[in-house]
């Protein structure tokens, strides 16, 4: 299986063809993943960084960073604008309902508290914390934050997010001689980062509940 994967990688088209297809595809998938939060956009950016690391062009990594951050910003702004339409409407909207379903009540309450304390700067942290973007975005919507204010705070958030996941890809790519090995390592690391907080919360809730039962 691994040998077949290696042979496929070796038969990939040249750098110019990869870039001509890869950058628009990366932009489309990251923008779509920001708009519809089901695509693992962090893993996409890390994988693209691994491929760029093994290319001869000195600007490949810069292009990945620019494309990823720009696509993430566009997706965020579009999603926020659609959510605003639901907030303003007396009947709501499917976009606002989707955001509400994806934000657990306790996470939303935490996001609203942090938004009151730190204002728009909390957007930067929300992009870096797994599953933190949607609760903070919903808190901004419910707090009636203007789109321009949200956009100003989202610019550094998207830049920091793209840089973080690109660094993960660079780390994975630099540890292995073959690009496919770096891609596998980067994807595994990004998946681990994304699921670790949820697993930790479940374990803490389970053991905390068990401790409470034992002491009662």
HUURPE-V89275 format. One record per residue. SS is DSSP state (@ for helix, = for strand, . for the rest). Layout:
# HUURPE-V89275
[[SS] [SS]]
This chain:
# HUURPE-V89275
[[.] [@] [@] [@] [@] [@] [@] [@] [@] [@] [.] [.] [.] [.] [@] [@] [@] [@] [@] [@] [@] [@] [@] [@] [@] [@] [@] [@] [@] [@] [@] [@] [@] [@] [@] [.] [.] [.] [.] [.] [@] [@] [@] [@] [@] [@] [@] [@] [@] [@] [@] [@] [@] [.] [.] [.] [.] [.] [.] [@] [@] [@] [@] [@] [@] [@] [@] [@] [@] [@] [@] [@] [@] [@] [@] [@] [@] [@] [@] [@] [@] [@] [@] [@] [@] [@] [@] [@] [.] [.] [.] [.] [.] [@] [@] [@] [@] [@] [@] [@] [@] [@] [.] [.] [@] [@] [@] [@] [@] [@] [@] [@] [@] [@] [@] [@] [@] [@] [@] [@] [@] [@] [@] [@] [@] [@] [@] [@] [.] [.] [.] [.] [@] [@] [@] [@] [@] [@] [@] [@] [@] [@] [.] [.] [.] [.] [@] [@] [@] [@] [@] [@] [@] [@] [@] [@] [@] [@] [@] [@] [@] [@] [@] [@] [@] [@] [@] [@] [@] [@] [@] [@] [@] [@] [@] [.] [.] [.] [@] [@] [@] [@] [@] [@] [@] [@] [@] [@] [@] [@] [@] [@] [@] [@] [@] [@] [@] [@] [@] [@] [@] [@] [@] [@] [@] [@] [@] [@] [@] [@] [@] [@] [@] [@] [@] [.]]
